[in-house]
Amino acid sequence: MTSTTRQLLASARMLLALTALLGVLYPAAVWAVGRVAFPGQADGSLVRRDGVVVGSSLLGQDFRGDRWFTGRPSTSAYAGATSGGSNLAASSADQVRAVRERAAAYRTAYGTAAPADALTASASGLDPHISPANARAQVHRVASARGLPDATVARLVEQHTQGRALGFLGEPRVDVLQLNLALETIGR
């Protein structure tokens, strides 16, 4: 057996061993740990209502109509298969135009300046959260459409406002899906 043949065989054995280890055993171990230690997250952090999946706590949804709180703008139209931002620079003419249009529409709809999350899409285009200021601005519209007192809907916003992670990471936020599900509970 020549040295080249020995090297080829050694390389083939190494390829098979590493493929088995890193392509089969390691992914299987990670999958198993995830299923046992974090079953909810491993299934996609699904949100269920009466046993039926209504969404995921990780993905925003496109709620339309005055009866619903609406999420951030989405460059992917909330299609989970096409996550991604617009990749437009802040100085891009298209981005500047989109932000101006959104700001004008927000001011017309709510009579106040729009918070940043109402003007720009998240990096994924699937962010399930909005700022508390954005949610509070929508209270009157949603309450009127549902025939509810503003105070009742405002209380729901406060109840569904999540603080900073670990008390100092990120910004306070409101999960739009959970808030809209709470609205449905009131309407029952």
C-alpha positions in Angstrom: 0.0 0.0 0.0 1.5 3.3 -1.0 1.6 6.3 1.3 -0.9 8.2 -0.9 -3.4 5.3 -0.5 -2.8 5.2 3.3 -3.4 8.9 3.5 -6.6 8.7 1.4 -7.9 5.9 3.6 -7.0 7.8 6.8 -8.8 10.9 5.4 -11.9 8.8 4.4 -12.0 7.3 8.0 -11.7 10.8 9.5 -14.4 12.1 7.2 -16.8 9.3 8.2 -15.9 9.7 12.0 -16.4 13.4 12.0 -19.6 13.1 9.9 -21.0 10.7 12.4 -19.9 12.7 15.4 -20.7 16.3 14.2 -23.4 15.5 11.7 -25.4 12.9 13.6 -24.5 12.4 17.3 -24.0 16.1 18.2 -27.2 17.3 16.6 -29.1 14.4 18.1 -27.8 15.2 21.6 -28.7 18.9 21.2 -32.2 18.0 20.0 -32.6 15.5 23.0 -31.5 18.1 25.6 -33.8 20.7 24.0 -36.8 18.4 24.0 -36.2 17.4 27.7 -35.0 20.6 29.3 -37.0 23.1 27.2 -40.0 21.4 25.6 -42.0 24.6 25.0 -39.1 26.4 23.3 -38.2 23.3 21.3 -41.7 23.3 19.8 -41.5 26.9 18.8 -42.9 28.6 21.9 -46.4 28.0 20.7 -49.3 30.0 22.2 -52.5 28.0 22.5 -56.1 29.1 23.1 -58.6 26.4 24.0 -56.1 23.7 22.8 -55.7 25.4 19.4 -52.4 27.0 18.3 -53.0 30.7 17.7 -49.4 31.8 17.3 -45.9 31.8 18.7 -44.6 34.1 21.4 -41.5 34.6 19.2 -43.2 35.8 16.0 -45.3 38.8 15.3 -48.6 38.5 13.5 -50.4 40.8 11.1 -53.4 42.1 13.1 -55.7 44.3 11.0 -58.7 46.4 11.9 -59.5 48.8 14.6 -60.5 46.0 17.1 -56.8 44.9 17.4 -53.6 46.3 18.6 -51.2 46.3 15.7 -47.5 45.4 15.7 -44.5 47.0 14.2 -44.2 47.5 10.4 -42.9 44.3 8.8 -40.8 44.1 5.6 -41.8 40.5 5.3 -45.6 41.0 5.9 -45.1 38.8 8.9 -44.5 35.7 6.7 -42.3 33.6 9.0 -40.7 31.9 6.0 -39.1 35.1 4.8 -37.7 36.7 7.9 -35.5 39.7 7.3 -35.2 43.5 7.3 -35.2 45.9 4.4 -31.4 46.4 4.6 -32.1 50.1 3.8 -29.7 52.6 5.4 -31.2 55.3 7.6 -30.2 57.8 4.9 -31.8 55.8 2.0 -34.4 57.8 0.2 -36.8 54.9 0.3 -36.3 54.5 4.0 -36.7 58.2 4.7 -39.9 58.2 2.6 -41.4 55.2 4.4 -40.6 56.6 7.8 -42.2 60.0 6.9 -45.3 58.3 5.5 -45.6 56.1 8.6 -45.1 59.1 10.9 -47.8 61.1 9.1 -50.3 58.2 9.2 -49.6 57.6 12.9 -50.1 61.3 13.8 -53.3 61.3 11.8 -54.6 58.1 13.5 -53.5 58.8 17.0 -52.9 62.6 17.3 -49.4 62.1 18.6 -45.9 61.7 17.4 -45.1 58.0 16.6 -42.6 56.1 18.8 -39.6 54.7 16.8 -41.1 51.1 16.8 -44.1 52.4 14.9 -41.9 53.8 12.2 -39.3 51.2 11.5 -39.4 47.4 11.0 -37.4 45.2 13.3 -34.3 43.4 11.9 -36.3 40.2 11.4 -39.5 41.8 10.3 -41.2 39.4 12.8 -40.9 41.2 16.1 -43.9 40.2 18.3 -43.5 43.3 20.6 -44.3 47.0 20.5 -43.3 49.7 23.0 -45.7 50.6 25.8 -46.0 54.1 24.3 -47.1 52.6 21.0 -49.7 50.3 22.8 -51.0 53.2 24.9 -51.5 55.3 21.7 -53.7 52.6 20.3 -55.9 52.2 23.4 -58.7 54.7 22.4 -59.0 53.2 18.9 -59.2 49.6 20.1 -61.6 50.5 23.0 -63.9 52.4 20.7 -64.0 49.6 18.2 -64.9 47.1 20.9 -67.3 49.3 22.9 -65.1 49.1 25.9 -64.0 51.9 28.3 -60.5 53.3 27.5 -59.5 52.6 31.1 -60.3 48.9 30.8 -58.1 48.6 27.6 -55.4 50.8 29.2 -55.3 48.4 32.2 -54.8 45.5 29.8 -51.9 47.3 28.3 -50.3 47.8 31.7 -50.9 44.2 32.7 -49.2 43.0 29.5 -46.2 45.3 29.7 -43.0 43.3 30.3 -40.1 45.0 32.0 -36.4 44.9 31.0 -34.8 41.4 31.0 -32.9 40.9 34.3 -34.0 44.4 35.3 -31.6 46.2 33.0 -31.4 44.6 29.5 -33.5 45.9 26.6 -36.6 48.1 26.8 -40.0 47.5 28.3 -42.3 45.9 25.7 -45.8 44.6 25.1 -46.5 41.3 23.4 -49.2 42.1 20.8 -50.5 38.6 20.5 -51.0 38.2 24.2 -52.6 41.6 24.5 -55.0 40.8 21.7 -55.8 37.4 23.2 -56.6 39.2 26.5 -59.0 41.5 24.6 -60.8 38.4 23.3 -61.2 37.2 26.8 -63.0 40.4 27.8 -65.3 40.1 24.8 -66.5 36.6 25.7 
